[in-house]
Structures are given as C-alpha cells and as structure tokens.
Amino acid sequence: MDLFFNFPLLASLLGILMAQFLKIPITYLETKQVRWDLFISTGGMPSSHSAAVTGLATGVALREGLGSSIFAVACMFAIIVMYDAKGIRWHAGEQAAVLNKLVTDFREHVEVSEAMKKTDVKEKHKQLKELLGHQPDEVFYGALLGIVQTLIVYWLFFVL
C-alpha cells in the first residue's frame, strides 16, 4: 500500500499525465485541429519525459533533501533522459522524415515509369514514426511543468 502514497512516484506520474493532456490544447492553438491521439503519443510540446523525470527529482528532493544520495540519482537520471529526448530521439525522428520522403519519391517515380508499371512492385509500406523526440524548448517547458506541478501538489498536500 505504500506504493499509493509514494509522493515522488505520484508526482512523476502526474507530470506525465499533465504534459500528455496539455499537448492537445497546445496543438489545437497551433493547428486548429483537435488531436486526441497526442495523449498517447511521443514527442511534442511539452515533453512528458521531462515533466516525469523532473517531477520525480523534485519529489525526491522535497521528501529526502537535496543532499541525499537518492536525489543525486534522480537528478542524474533526469539529465540523461532529457538529453536523450532532445538529442538522440529528435535526430531519429528527423531521419524517419527523410526516409519517409525517399519512399514517397521512389513510389512516385515507379508510378511514372512505363517499364515499372508492367511489374507489381507496390508492396505495403509502414511509414516510420517521425515525432520521436523533442526540441530544446519542449524539453525545457516539460521540465518546468514537472517541477512546478510537483511543488504545487506538495504544498497543497503536505504544507497546508
């Protein structure tokens, strides 16, 4: 039952939920389209990865103190996750966009070619997911969301 009262864990999960939910209205303001699928997708503004790990680190800091070893572990974990979300996963998404474009261009070339029209080369193609990582501002606002929402929840439930 202690699991249900683990403040750092709950703060981290709340960070994920808040960030995933906020993607929907933020995308609507940018595109005027309601995209409910963003609630369960990766990438986008704000970063749920950043919100989760900073919520976790902030929750650990509030419960165990800034000088604790577990805070050091949570802090380093947050830095690594946010670096990965901004860097490696973002670049993988960029590569997926280029590959998807190459496949589309190739298919258009095949359709135009008279020689290729006689053969059946239209196999099914699964498009690669392009929205994998985050831009630096998405990581920053996700991190800010995680810290602020954890501080608010801590204040509401443990200080008042």
C-alpha positions as CSV (number, residue, x, y, z in Angstrom):
1,M,0.0,0.0,0.0
2,D,3.0,2.3,0.4
3,L,3.1,2.4,-3.4
4,F,-0.1,4.5,-3.5
5,F,1.5,7.1,-1.1
6,N,4.9,7.3,-2.7
7,F,5.0,11.1,-3.4
8,P,7.9,11.2,-5.9
9,L,6.3,8.4,-7.9
10,L,2.9,10.1,-7.9
11,A,4.5,13.4,-8.8
12,S,6.2,11.8,-11.7
13,L,3.1,10.1,-13.0
14,L,1.1,13.4,-12.6
15,G,3.8,15.1,-14.7
16,I,3.3,12.6,-17.5
17,L,-0.4,12.9,-17.4
18,M,-0.4,16.7,-17.3
19,A,2.1,17.0,-20.2
20,Q,0.3,14.5,-22.4
21,F,-3.0,16.3,-21.7
22,L,-1.5,19.7,-22.4
23,K,-0.3,18.6,-25.9
24,I,-3.9,18.5,-27.1
25,P,-4.9,22.2,-26.4
26,I,-1.4,23.4,-27.4
27,T,-1.6,21.6,-30.7
28,Y,-5.1,22.9,-31.2
29,L,-3.9,26.5,-30.7
30,E,-1.2,26.0,-33.3
31,T,-3.2,24.0,-35.9
32,K,-6.9,24.4,-35.1
33,Q,-7.2,20.6,-35.1
34,V,-8.2,18.5,-32.1
35,R,-5.9,15.5,-32.0
36,W,-6.8,13.2,-29.2
37,D,-4.1,10.7,-30.3
38,L,-1.5,13.1,-28.9
39,F,-2.5,11.9,-25.4
40,I,-0.7,8.6,-26.0
41,S,2.0,9.7,-28.5
42,T,5.6,10.6,-28.1
43,G,7.2,14.0,-28.9
44,G,5.5,17.4,-29.0
45,M,5.0,20.3,-26.5
46,P,5.6,19.9,-23.6
47,S,7.9,16.9,-23.1
48,S,6.2,14.4,-20.8
49,H,9.6,12.7,-20.4
50,S,11.0,15.9,-18.9
51,A,7.9,16.5,-16.8
52,A,8.1,13.0,-15.4
53,V,11.8,13.0,-14.5
54,T,11.8,16.5,-13.1
55,G,8.7,15.7,-11.1
56,L,10.5,12.6,-9.8
57,A,13.6,14.5,-8.9
58,T,11.7,17.4,-7.3
59,G,9.6,14.9,-5.3
60,V,12.7,13.2,-4.1
61,A,14.3,16.5,-3.1
62,L,11.2,17.5,-1.1
63,R,11.0,14.2,0.7
64,E,14.7,13.2,1.1
65,G,16.5,16.5,0.8
66,L,18.9,18.0,-1.8
67,G,21.9,16.4,-0.1
68,S,20.6,12.8,-0.3
69,S,22.1,10.2,-2.5
70,I,18.7,9.3,-3.9
71,F,18.3,12.9,-5.1
72,A,21.6,12.7,-6.8
73,V,20.5,9.5,-8.6
74,A,17.1,11.1,-9.6
75,C,18.8,14.3,-10.8
76,M,21.3,12.4,-13.0
77,F,18.5,10.2,-14.3
78,A,16.6,13.4,-15.3
79,I,19.6,14.9,-17.0
80,I,20.2,11.8,-19.1
81,V,16.5,11.3,-20.0
82,M,16.2,15.0,-21.1
83,Y,19.4,14.9,-23.1
84,D,18.2,11.8,-24.9
85,A,14.7,13.3,-25.5
86,K,16.2,16.4,-27.0
87,G,19.1,14.9,-28.9
88,I,19.1,11.3,-30.0
89,R,15.4,10.7,-30.2
90,W,14.9,14.0,-32.0
91,H,17.5,13.1,-34.7
92,A,16.0,9.7,-35.1
93,G,12.7,11.4,-35.9
94,E,14.4,13.7,-38.4
95,Q,15.9,10.6,-40.1
96,A,12.5,9.0,-40.2
97,A,11.1,12.0,-42.0
98,V,13.9,11.8,-44.7
99,L,13.3,8.1,-45.2
100,N,9.6,8.6,-45.5
101,K,10.2,11.2,-48.1
102,L,12.6,8.9,-50.0
103,V,10.0,6.1,-50.1
104,T,7.3,8.5,-51.3
105,D,9.5,9.9,-54.0
106,F,10.5,6.4,-55.1
107,R,6.9,5.3,-55.3
108,E,6.0,8.3,-57.5
109,H,9.0,7.5,-59.7
110,V,7.8,3.9,-60.1
111,E,4.3,5.0,-61.0
112,V,5.6,7.4,-63.7
113,S,7.9,4.8,-65.2
114,E,6.3,2.9,-68.1
115,A,8.6,-0.1,-67.6
116,M,7.8,-0.4,-63.9
117,K,4.1,-0.1,-64.5
118,K,4.1,-3.6,-66.0
119,T,5.5,-5.2,-62.9
120,D,3.9,-5.4,-59.5
121,V,6.2,-3.5,-57.1
122,K,3.6,-1.9,-54.9
123,E,4.2,-3.7,-51.7
124,K,2.8,-2.4,-48.4
125,H,4.9,0.1,-46.6
126,K,4.7,1.1,-43.0
127,Q,5.6,4.7,-42.5
128,L,8.2,5.4,-39.9
129,K,7.2,7.5,-36.8
130,E,8.7,10.9,-37.2
131,L,7.7,12.5,-33.9
132,L,10.0,10.7,-31.5
133,G,12.0,13.4,-29.6
134,H,11.8,17.0,-28.6
135,Q,13.1,20.4,-29.5
136,P,15.0,22.2,-26.7
137,D,12.0,24.4,-25.8
138,E,9.7,21.3,-25.5
139,V,12.2,19.7,-23.0
140,F,12.6,23.0,-21.1
141,Y,8.8,23.5,-20.7
142,G,8.3,19.9,-19.8
143,A,10.9,20.1,-17.1
144,L,9.4,23.4,-15.8
145,L,6.0,21.7,-15.7
146,G,7.3,18.8,-13.7
147,I,9.0,21.0,-11.1
148,V,6.1,23.5,-10.7
149,Q,3.3,20.9,-10.6
150,T,5.3,18.8,-8.0
151,L,5.9,21.9,-5.8
152,I,2.2,22.8,-6.0
153,V,1.0,19.3,-5.1
154,Y,3.5,19.1,-2.3
155,W,2.4,22.5,-0.9
156,L,-1.3,21.5,-1.2
157,F,-1.0,18.1,0.5
158,F,2.0,18.4,2.8
159,V,2.3,22.0,3.8
160,L,-1.3,23.2,4.2
